[in-house]
Amino acid sequence: MKWFSVLVIVLVTLQSSCTKNNAVLPNVTVLGHAGMSLHRDRAIFPANSFESIKYAIDILGADGVEVDVQMTKDSVLVLYHDQFLEFSTNFSGCVSQYTFDEIKNARLDNTKCTIVSLEKVLKYMDSRNKTIFLDIKAYDYCNQSSISVSEFNYGFSNSSSQMSMKFIKNIVISNASSLFLSQVNHPNKCIEITNIQNGINQLNTFEFQSLLINLVNISNNEIEMLKNVDWGIIGVKDEWTIDDGIKLMPRFVITDNIAYTKKVTY
């Protein structure tokens, strides 16, 4: 029986070496990219669909989601990522060319899932008390111009007017334009950056609350600059890039693999 005792010791040792110590895992807010994932090969439901968001929260246990927001002709905010509707729906043109009533039945990726209003998504996220990160698509490719900030503020006010005051702080509005973002009527704003030093300058100048940067744009010699900054990363799609990103100790991460990101954080 001596060999059996040795085998048990070896197995216990191996199990211990492969088990993560929760005490050393970084505390990171995990946000699902466009719901559960932006990429079709990883997603059960289309990106930015209500079904994808519910799956990310209720099944995968995400702390929140990042979604892409565009504005209709009648200033209703809806979820959609691409520049043109024909890329991912059975419609053509741009979101801005349709009223909400006209576009609400547009089917996503040849499924029964349809374009959803931001208001409906906010109500759901409010009921779950989760974080929602709004990536505002502020350029209208059909009109070849930026959207009106005043019309956006009107649309956002309508979308969020019925939300609880407690939940409002869980809504983050994000854009790469400091000019656009500075005019948005909301207390929680995130500037999307490609250069850390420039980002910190904008953070201080415009009093934005956080920074978002793609993992590929982060250099090791700059990471110390983010030590006292509320910042997050995007561009993590697989286990290797997630591991690389989490090592940098961001405050939040927008991920295409919620399950693995939750596994290596808490």
Order of alpha helices (4+ residues) and beta strands (2+ residues): alpha-beta-alpha-beta-beta-alpha-alpha-beta-beta-beta-alpha-alpha-beta-alpha-beta-alpha-beta-beta-alpha-beta-alpha
